Amino acid sequence: MPSPAVSSRALPHPEHDEIRLEDVLHALSEPMRLRIVRELAAASGELSCSHFDLPVTKSTTTHHFRVLRESGVIRQVYRGTAKMNGLRRDDLEELFPGLLDALLDAAGRQAGRLAP
């Protein structure tokens, strides 16, 4: 029998076949969300929400994570009291081959070009 604490804290995610290209592109079109995804892509595993030091309010940060989760770009799960975030790289690569790597590469080049 599943633990009530786990089931009551489960977060909704689109199933693999429900992930839509326009939702992914919309989610990644916002600079803070792209920044989150770049950090997740560079990490070797999941990162907690508190790991990210974004120059926006907590409620705005929560909104950005929700958009990324609901678009299928990230998966969020509770581990104890921490909300952990992981990139859904396998799902995205299977559905849209090369897209994530191309976007991350382009974002990295842009960041280097715009750096002071």
C-alpha positions, 0 to 999 in steps of 0.5 A, a space after each residue: 500500500 502506498 504511503 499517504 505522504 507520498 501520494 498526497 504530495 505527488 506532482 502532476 506531470 505530462 505523460 511521455 506521449 503528452 509532451 508537446 513541442 510548443 509547450 517545451 519551446 514556450 517553457 524554454 523561451 523564458 531566460 530564468 527557465 532556460 537558466 534552470 534547465 542549463 543548471 540541471 543539464 550541467 548537474 550529474 543528478 537531481 537538484 533541489 529547488 533551494 539550490 537555485 539562486 535566481 534573482 526573482 521572488 520565491 513565488 516567481 521561482 515556483 511559477 518557473 518550476 511549475 511551467 517547466 514541469 507542466 511542459 514536460 521539461 523537468 520532473 519534480 519529486 519530493 524527497 523528504 521535505 525537499 522538492 527535487 528537480 531532474 531534466 527529462 532528457 530521455 523523454 525529450 530526446 526520444 520525442 524531439 531528437 537533438 532539440 535539447 542539446 541544440 538549445 543548450 548549445 545555443 544558450 551557452 554560445 549566447 551567454 558567452 557572447 553576451 558576458 561582460 
